[in-house]
Amino acid sequence: MQTNFSAEQLADSGVAEAEKIVRKCVHCGFCTATCPTYVTLGNELDSPRGRIYLIKDMLENGRPADEQIVKHVDRCLSCLACMTTCPSGVHYMHLVDHARAHIEKTYKRPLLDRINRAVLAMVLPYPERFRLALNFARIARPFAGLIMRVPGFKPAATMLKLAPAKIAARDTKVAIGVHGSDGARAARVAILTGCAQSVLEPDTNAAAVRLLNRAGVEVVVPAGEGCCGSLVHHMGREEQALESARRNVDVWTRELDNGGLDAIIITASGCGTTIKDYGYMLRDDPDYAQKAANISELAKDVTEYLATLEMPKRVVEPKISVAYHSACSMQHGQKITRQPRDLLKAAGFDVREPAEGHLCCGSAGTYNIMQSAIADQLRDRKIGNIEATGADVVAAGNVGCITQIGQGTSVPVIHTVKLLDWVYGGPKPEELEQVRF
């Protein structure tokens, strides 16, 4: 695609990178076949190719974002299926992230939209605030239908509907400190405790720590780390995202310098995609560029890392079938496709593949809150394909997907690592209590 950026514009590294990305696009349209919003809405401007045209026009002319571009960029899930499909190597993720930051700086959203986004940014990345909000949601849930009728309050009502009826207790098994390996130590890793997952699914990290320990891996939970920055990064809140990235880079660099790390384990694939991009995000920061690149190199999804280890002896022979849902951030963002399936098969599960596995479930961070109508259509399509497999349970590697899919089906949705932990000597996941063996 031909571009006409000025030398002055290209002096900005974000614009320069955007220009390189745009120039790689050859208008082929392969991306439209795998884009969830285009498949759902049929609008060219809701395809990656259409959004690239809009972003190019905005940046090239040096103008602020307008209502049209905000509408279509907001509808993008950042599922990155287009990057898997693209034969030209267009790095759409970096382009749309830059566009969102530009929108945040140059466009004034309607008041209620600004309030909704500010609340999400102030609550979701902070576990204690999020836990408090969920407790409040349990009280306010009966009023969700009424709130939904008020223009501009739909995201608030959606948050109430998404909130779990039961809030998981805090799990002390992933407390700050060192969790020693069983037997001789073969490796030492850090694990991201994260934000939303630590409240919604605390058993996930506990299962990961137990399984890693049994495989001879020492796991450290360092003090001071927190949200990876993904949630606010995809809302265009660039500085808040970079602040989170710098904090985590500092924490993990300290562990790297003091005790060494073989990997940084992430159990939420959405977080993993962002942490693996820290090197790019902080490329212009002379104090953090190299440190961030080092951290990105160490970041591994838990299944990606487990696939390199020798698993302990099976304790359980699972006689259940599993529909594996590959989160977009896993298969498209990190290109991890084989390892989770191979681990489940090696553990004895009957692994089944849902149709249209490349399409997003509609979770996408805060997307199912801010764009609930589209998210609901994608969720229902995903659930239909999952239930068609006849599987007993669904395995997934991202807390957002687990929440999104779980709200629309009676089939239990369980993190992959919890199933693996159970087979190799851990406790039976609570979700399996409703499964008939």
N, C-alpha and C positions, 0 to 999 in steps of 0.2 A: 504494500500500500504506500503510495507516494505521500510524503509529508513536506510541510513548509514552515518549520519552526525557525525562528531567528536565532542568531548566535547568542543573543542576550538570554533568550528563553532556555537554551540548551546549557547555559552556565549553571542552572539549577539541576542537581543530580537526579531529583525525582522526575523532572520533565525530560531530561536526557534519557533516562531509562525507559520512560513511557514511549518516547519517540522510537527507540530501538525495537520495542515490543510491537508497536503499531506497524512498523515497516515490515515485520515478518508476516503479517496477515496477508494472504493471497485471495481473500474473498471466496474460498472454495465452498464454504457452507457445511462442511462435515460436522462442525460443532452444533449445528441446529438439530441434528438427529438425536443427540444425547443430552441436550440442554433441558432440564426439567420444566423451566418456565416456558420455553418455546413449545415443548411438547404439550403442555397444559393449556397455554393461552393462544398459541398460533400467531403471535405478533412478532414480526421481524425485530422490532426494537427490544423485545424481551428475549433475544438470543444473544450469545456472545458477540457475533459479528455485528449485530445492530448496536449493541452497547459500545463496541470499539469505535464505530462511526461517531456516536454521540460524544464519547470521551475525547476522541481526536479533535472534533470540531470545537469543543469547549477549551481544551488546552492550547490548541494551535492558535486560536483567536484571543487567547489570554483573557477570557471573559468569566465572570462568576457563573456558578451553576444556576440553572433555571428549573422551573417546576417539572418540565418534561424529563430532563436528564435525571433529576432526583427520583422521579417516579420509577423509571426503568432501572436505574442502578440499585435503588432500594429493593426492587423485586428480585435481584440476583441473589442466589443462595450462597455463592462462593463454594459450590460443591466441587468445582474444578473438573467435572466430567469433560468439559471442553478441552482441557489440557491433555487428557488421556487420548482424546480423539484426534486432536490437531496434528496433521502431518508436517506442519511447518515449524513446530516448536514455539508457538506464541505463548509467552508466559503471562497468561491472562490474570493470574492471581496478583502479581505485582502491579499490573495496570489498574485493576479495579480497586485495589487497596489505595493506590495513589489518588484515584478519582474520588473515593470516599473521603479522604483527608481534605481534598480540594473543596468538596461539597461542605464539609464541616466548617471550613474557614470562610466560605464565600456566600453561603445560602442561609437565610433565616427561615427556619421551619415555623409552621403554625405553633401557637403557644402550647396546646395540649401535647403535640408531638414532641416538643422540646422537653416538656415535663416528663412524659413517659420515658424518653431516652435518658434523661438525667437520673431518674429513679433507678432504672436498670443499671446504669454505670456506677451508681453509688451503693447498690445493694448486692448484685450478683457476684462481683469479684471478692467479696468480703464474707467469709463463712459465718461469723457471728451475726452480722447484719442480716444475712440471708436466712439463717435459722430463725431469727426473730420475725422476719417477714413471713415465713412459712407458718409460724404459730398464729400470726395475725390473720393469714389467709384462711386458716381453718375456721375462724370465727366469721369471717366475711363471706365465705363461699356461698351460703344460701342467697346472697344478694347479687350473685354474678349475673343472673338473667336480667335483673333490673338495670344493673350498671351497663350491660351490653347495649341497652337501648339508647344510652346517652351518647350523642355524636362525639367522637374523639376519645371515649373511654373504653373502646373495645379492647385495646391491649391490656388494660387493667383487669377487665373481666376475664380475658384469656389467661392471665397469670393466675387468677383465682382457680380457674378450671384445671390448670396444669399442676397446681400445688398438690402434693401427695396427701392422702387422708391421714396417713401415719408418718410421723417424722422419725427417721432412724436415730437411735441413741448414738452418742459419741463413742468412738471405738478407741480405747487406750492402747490397742496393740500396734498402732502406728504412731505412738508417741515420739516426740523429739528424742533423738539419741541413736545409738548403734544397736542394731538387731543382728546378733551374731549368727553365723552359719552353723548348721548341724555338722559336726565333724570338722575335718580340715577345711580351711578357707581356700576356695579356688579363685574367688574374685571379690571385688568390693564395688558396690554401686550406691548411688543416691536414688531416692524415689521422690517424685513430685507428689505432694499431698494435694495440691490444687485448691480450688475454691468450691464451686457448686457440687462437684462429685463428693467432696469430703463431708458434705451435709446430706446429700440425697442417697449416696451409695458408699458409706464408709467401709462396708465389708469388702469392697473391691480391692482397695490398697492393702487391707489386712490379709486377704487371700494371696495377693502378689508377694507380700513379704514372707508369709509362711512357705509358699512354694519355692521361692528363691533360696530361703534358708535351707530347706531340705535338699536343694540342688547344690549346696556348698557355697552359696553366695552370701556375703555379709552385706546387709542393707543399712545405710545411714539415712536418717531423717534429720536434715540440718535445720537449725533454728534460723528463722528470718525469711525463708522462701514463702511465696504466696502465689496468687493468680498469675498465670503465664502472660496475661495481657490480651489473649485472643478475643475475648468478648468485646472489649472497647476498641481493639484494633479494627475489627470489622464494622464498627460503628463510625469509623473515621476519626476517633479520638486519639490521634497519633501520639501526642505527648504523654498521655496517661498510659498508653500501651508501652511506650519506650521506657517510662519510669518503672513499670513492672518488670520489663526485660532486664534493665540494669540491676535492679534489686536481686533478681534471681541469678544473674551472671556473677554478681559479687559473692553471693552465698555459695554457689557451686564451685567458683574459682578458689575460694578459701578451702573447701573440702579437697579439691584437686591438689592444692599446694601442700596441705597438711597431712593427708593420709592416702592420697591418690584415688582415682576413680577409673574403673573400667568402662562404666556407662552411667548415663542418667536415665532412669526408667520412668516411662510415662504410661499410665493406664487409661488415659482419655485421649483418643486419637486426635481430637480437635486441638488439644493442647500440644500434642506432638508435632503437628504440622507447623504451628507457630514457633515453637522452640527451635525446630530445625531450621527456621528462617531468621533466627536472631542475628546471625552473621550478616545477612542482607539488611535487616532492619536497622542495625547499628553501624553500618558500613562507613558512615560519615562522621562518626564520633571517634576522635583519635584516642581517647582514653579507653574505649570499649570495643573497637572494631575487631582486634585480634582475639581478645578474651571471648567475645560473643561468638566468633567463628569457631573457637575451640569447643565451646559449650554445644554449639549446634552439631559438631562432629560426634560428640559423645551421646547425644540424645537418641534414645531407642524406644520404640513401642515395646511394651512388655512381651508381646508374642514374638516380635522380631528378635528380642534378646533370648527368650526361652528356646527359640529354635536353634540356637548355637550351643545349648547345654545338653548334657545327658540327664534325662529325667529320672527321678527315683522310681522304684518298683511300684507298679499299680497296687492299690489297696482295694479298689472297687472296680468291678466289671460293669460299666454302665450299659444297661439294655434299653437305651432310649435313642430316639432320632432327633437330630438337631438341624434346624434351618439356620444356616450361617448368613447373617446380615453384615455385609462389608460396608462399614461407614464410609462416606465420601472422603472424609479426611484421611482415612486409612488407604483406600484403594487409589484415589485420585491425587490426594495431597502428598502422601508418603510412598505411593507405589508398593504398598505391602498387600499382596494378594494371596500368596501361597502359604505363608507361615501359619496363620491362624487355622486354616483348614487342615494343614498337615498335622498340627499339634492335636487338634480334636480327633482326627482319624486315628492317630497313633495312640491316643488315650482310650480308644475303643468305641467312640460315638459313631453312629450312622449319620454322616453329614449329608444334608440335602441342599440343593442350590435353588433358591427362588428365581423365578423369571424376572427379567428387567433388573438384575442386580446392580446395574450401573446407575440406576435412577435414585435420586435422593429421597429420603423418607419425609423431608420437610422440617426437620429439626433446625439444623444450621445455626447454632448459637441462640440468638434472640429472634431468629426469623419466625419461628412458630408463634411468637408473641406479637411481633410487629406486622407480620403478613399472614395472619392466621387463616384467611380464606384459601389462599394458595397452599399453605402448609397442610391444611386439612385434606385437600384433594390428593396431595402427594402421599400423605399418611395412609389414606384409605386405599390408594392404589398399591402401595407397598404391602399393607396388611393382606390385601386380597391375594397377592402373589405368594406371600409367606404361608398363609393358611392353605393355599392350594397344594403345598408340598406334603401336607398331612403330618408334619413334624410334631413331636411332643413338646419341644421347647425351641426358643430362638436364642442364638448366641450372637453377641455384638460386642464391639470394643470401644464404645463411646457412650458416655452417660446421657448425652442429649438424645441419641437415637433410642436408647433404652427407655427413656421417659416418653418420647414421642410415640413410639410403636406400642409401648405398654398401655397407653391410655385408650387404645382402640381395639384391643384383642384380649381374649381370655387365655391365649397361649402365653406361658411365662416367658419373659424376656430377661436373660441373664448374661452378665459379663463373662466373656470367654475364660478369663483367668479364674473365676470362681468355679466353673465346671472342671477345669484342669486341677485346681487345688483339691477339690473333692475326690477325684479319681486317684490322686497321688497322696492321699492321707489326710486331707483337711476335712472340716465339717461339711455336712450336706447343706447346700444352699437352701435357705428358707423357701425360695420360690419353687423348689422341687417337691414341696409337701403336697401340692395339688396334682402332681403327675402320677398316673397309674403305671407301675412298672410291670 
